[in-house]
Amino acid sequence: MLSICILVFGLFLIGRLYIVQIVKGEEFTYRADRQYIRPSQSLFDRGNIFFTTKNGEHVSAATLKTGYVVSINPSILANPEDVYSKLSTIIEIDPDDFYRKVAKSTDPYEEIADRVPQNLADQIQALGIGGVGVYKEKWRYYPGDQMAAQTLGLVAYSGDELAGRYGLERYYEQVLGRNKSDVYVNFFAEIFSNIKKTISYSQAREGNIVTSIEPTVQAFLHQKLITLQETWPGDLVGAIIMDPRNGEIIAMDSLPTFNPNDLSEVEDISVFANPLVENVYEMGSIVKPLTLAAGIDTGVVTINTTYYDAGYLVLNGLRIENYDGQGRGTVDMQEVINHSLNTGAAFIESRLGNQTFTEYMTAYGLRDPSGIDLPNDTTGLTSNLDSPRDIEHATASYGQGIAITPMAITRALAVLANGGKLVTPHVVREIDPDVGLAKKVEYDTKRVIKESTAEEISRVLTVAVDEALLGGTVSLDRYSVAAKTGTAQIASSNGGYSEYESMHTFFGYFPSYDARFIVFFFDKNPRGARYASETLTYPFMDITQFLINYYDIPPDR
C-alpha cells in the first residue's frame, strides 16, 4: 500500500509539472511578465559564460543584468511639469530630452530612462502616474569589465538582430542565443514530445558555456601586459597561457582592448577583434626549435652535429646573416639555439631538404588555422614553403618569410612541451544545457614528432635558459624552464623589411620535462629595445614564478 501511495503521488507530481510547464507554461509566464514587457518587444534572454578557477569553481564571465525602462505616453500624459518634478526626485532625467519627447503628442511610447534599479522602479510605480510606464529589461553584462574582453566578445545589434558579434559570444551563438519560439522547451517537453527519440548532445542546444579561463591568472596576465606596454611602448602586445597537454587556454589577452560594458569609450572598432587569433606575423627565432626538432626527428642531425658558422651564407644569389652578422666558427646544435644562429637553422634545413622541411612545418599545423573555438581563426601566409628556391626555405627555418597567428605558433611549440603531440587549442571545456547533463567538449590530438625528440629539444631549451638567456641570470634553481626568444623584422609596405620596426616574441614552458604550462608573449614594434630578450624575458619569468606558486607546482630539480 505504501509503494502504491508513493507511486500515485509521484505520478501526480509529474502530471502537475506537465500541466504547469507544458499545457499552461506560456500562459503563466505571460501573466508573470505581462506588466513589464515593452510594447512590440520580447524580454532579452541569453545563456551565460563562465570562467573556471583552479579549484573547478565557476565564476561568471558574461551574464544578464535586470533593470527597468521608464517610459511616457505623450498622447495621454497630463501636466508634464508635475510629472518631471516627481520623477526627477527619484531618477536623473535630462529636462531638455524629457520635454522634447513630451512634445511628440501623437507618439504613444517614448523612453526617458533605462537600466533603472528595481528599488527606484518600485518608487516610480508607487506614484501611479497616468501615462508613465515601467517595463522590465535585461542586458548583457560582463562582471570583469575588460577581463578577457576580446576572448568573450560582445552582444550587439546588426540591423534588427541582437546577437553575439565577436569572440565566444559569436562562435557559440547557437548555444548562447535564445530563439523565442524555443524559450519554453524543457526537460518535460522533450520527454513527452520525443518519447522514442534519444536526445543527441552533438546537436546545438541552448545552454551555457564553461571556459578554461582561470580568472586570477587572467587578471595577473592583463596587469603584466599593462606593465610591459608602459615599460616598452609598442603598437600591440599580447600573450597566451595554455596547458600543452590538452590545449586548454588558461589565459589570453592583448592590448589595446576594450570594456564591453561601456563601448562609448571605443574609438577604433579594430580593438573588438582578437589579434592572437586573427592577425598573422613573422615570428622570428622561436621557429628555430621546430626546425631543430625536425632535424633530430629525422636523424639528419644530432645535438652534437657541428657546422662552420661564417656569420652568413649565400643562397640563390641572396645573402642571409646572423642577427649580429658575426661568425662563430665550428659550433654544434646547442650553440645554434644558445646564440640563435640563422645560419645554423639554414644548415639544418639544408640537411632536411625542402620537401621534408615543408612536411614538418605542415605537420606542426603552421599552414592551417589553429582550430581554436573563436571566430576568424586565420590561416598563415606560408606560400614561401611552396617555392622551388632554397632561400625561401632557409629564411622560413628561422621564422622569416612566413607569417602565422600567435595561437598557431603556440600550438606548434606545444608539440615540444607535451612529448610530440599536436593538440587543438580551445577555450570552452563544456557546454552546460539549460536542462540535462553537461557535455564535455572533446578535441583531437595527433603525434607529430617522437617523444624522445621532444625530450631532447626540451633539454636544449633548458640549457639555453640556464646558460644563455641574459647570461643565465634568470634561471631557477629548483625548476627547469625551457624557453627561446625571437626578434623578427617587420615587412615594409614598400617591399622588403623595415629598418626601424621589429616583432619581439618569446615562448617557454615548465617544468621542462613534464610541462604544465606553455607561455607565449609578443610585442610589436617596442620602442627603446632592440631584442626580445630585453623586453620579454622578465614578463615571462614573472608569469612563470606566479604560476608555479599559484598552482603549487612541485620542484623538479
Summary of the structure (lengths in Angstrom):
residues: 557
radius of gyration: 29.5
end to end distance: 69.0
largest distance: 97.4
contacts: 1834
relative contact order: 0.11
helix: 39%
strand: 23%
